[in-house]
Amino acid sequence: MLVLTRRAGERLVIGDDVVITVIEVRSDGVRLGIEAPRHVRVHRAEVLAAVGEANARAATADAATEESLRGLVPPRGARRPAEPEPPTEPGDVPPRGARRPPEPEPPTEPGDVPPPADPPAR
C-alpha cells in the first residue's frame, strides 16, 4: 500500500485518466474529488460490502417465503381462466381486455344494389 500526505487542493493521478483531488481536510474526515472515465467503477468500500451482504440475504429464502411465492404461480398444466364474455347489447362497454364481436352487416332491403366486387387480379 502506498501512503501519501496531501493537503487541500493537491491531486493524485492514477494511470492516465484517474485524478483524485483533496477538496477539504477537517477534523472528522477528508473530502475527496475523483475524476474518472465512466467505464471505471468507483465505490465506497463500506457501501459495496453492505450491498453484497444484502444480495446474499436476498438470495436465500426460508420455507415460508418459498411457499408464499409458489402460491402466486398457477400449477403446471392448470387451465387459464376463460376470457370474459363480450357485451350483448349495442352500446355496452366491454370489460378491459375483452374482445368486441364483429359488427353485424347492415340489413339489406329489396332494391339495394350490392357494392361492386373487386376487379380480378392480373
Stockholm file with secondary structure:
# STOCKHOLM 1.0

chainA/1-122         MLVLTRRAGERLVIGDDVVITVIEVRSDGVRLGIEAPRHVRVHRAEVLAAVGEANARAATADAATEESLRGLVPPRGARRPAEPEPPTEPGDVPPRGARRPPEPEPPTEPGDVPPPADPPAR
#=GR chainA/1-122 SS CCCCCCCTTCEEEETTTEEEEEEEEETTEEEEEEECCTTSCCCCHHHHHHHHHHHHHHHCCCHHHHHHHHTTSCCTTCCCCCCCCCCCSTTCCCCTTCCCCCCCCCCCCTTCCCCCCCCCCC
#=GC SS_cons         CCCCCCCTTCEEEETTTEEEEEEEEETTEEEEEEECCTTSCCCCHHHHHHHHHHHHHHHCCCHHHHHHHHTTSCCTTCCCCCCCCCCCSTTCCCCTTCCCCCCCCCCCCTTCCCCCCCCCCC
//
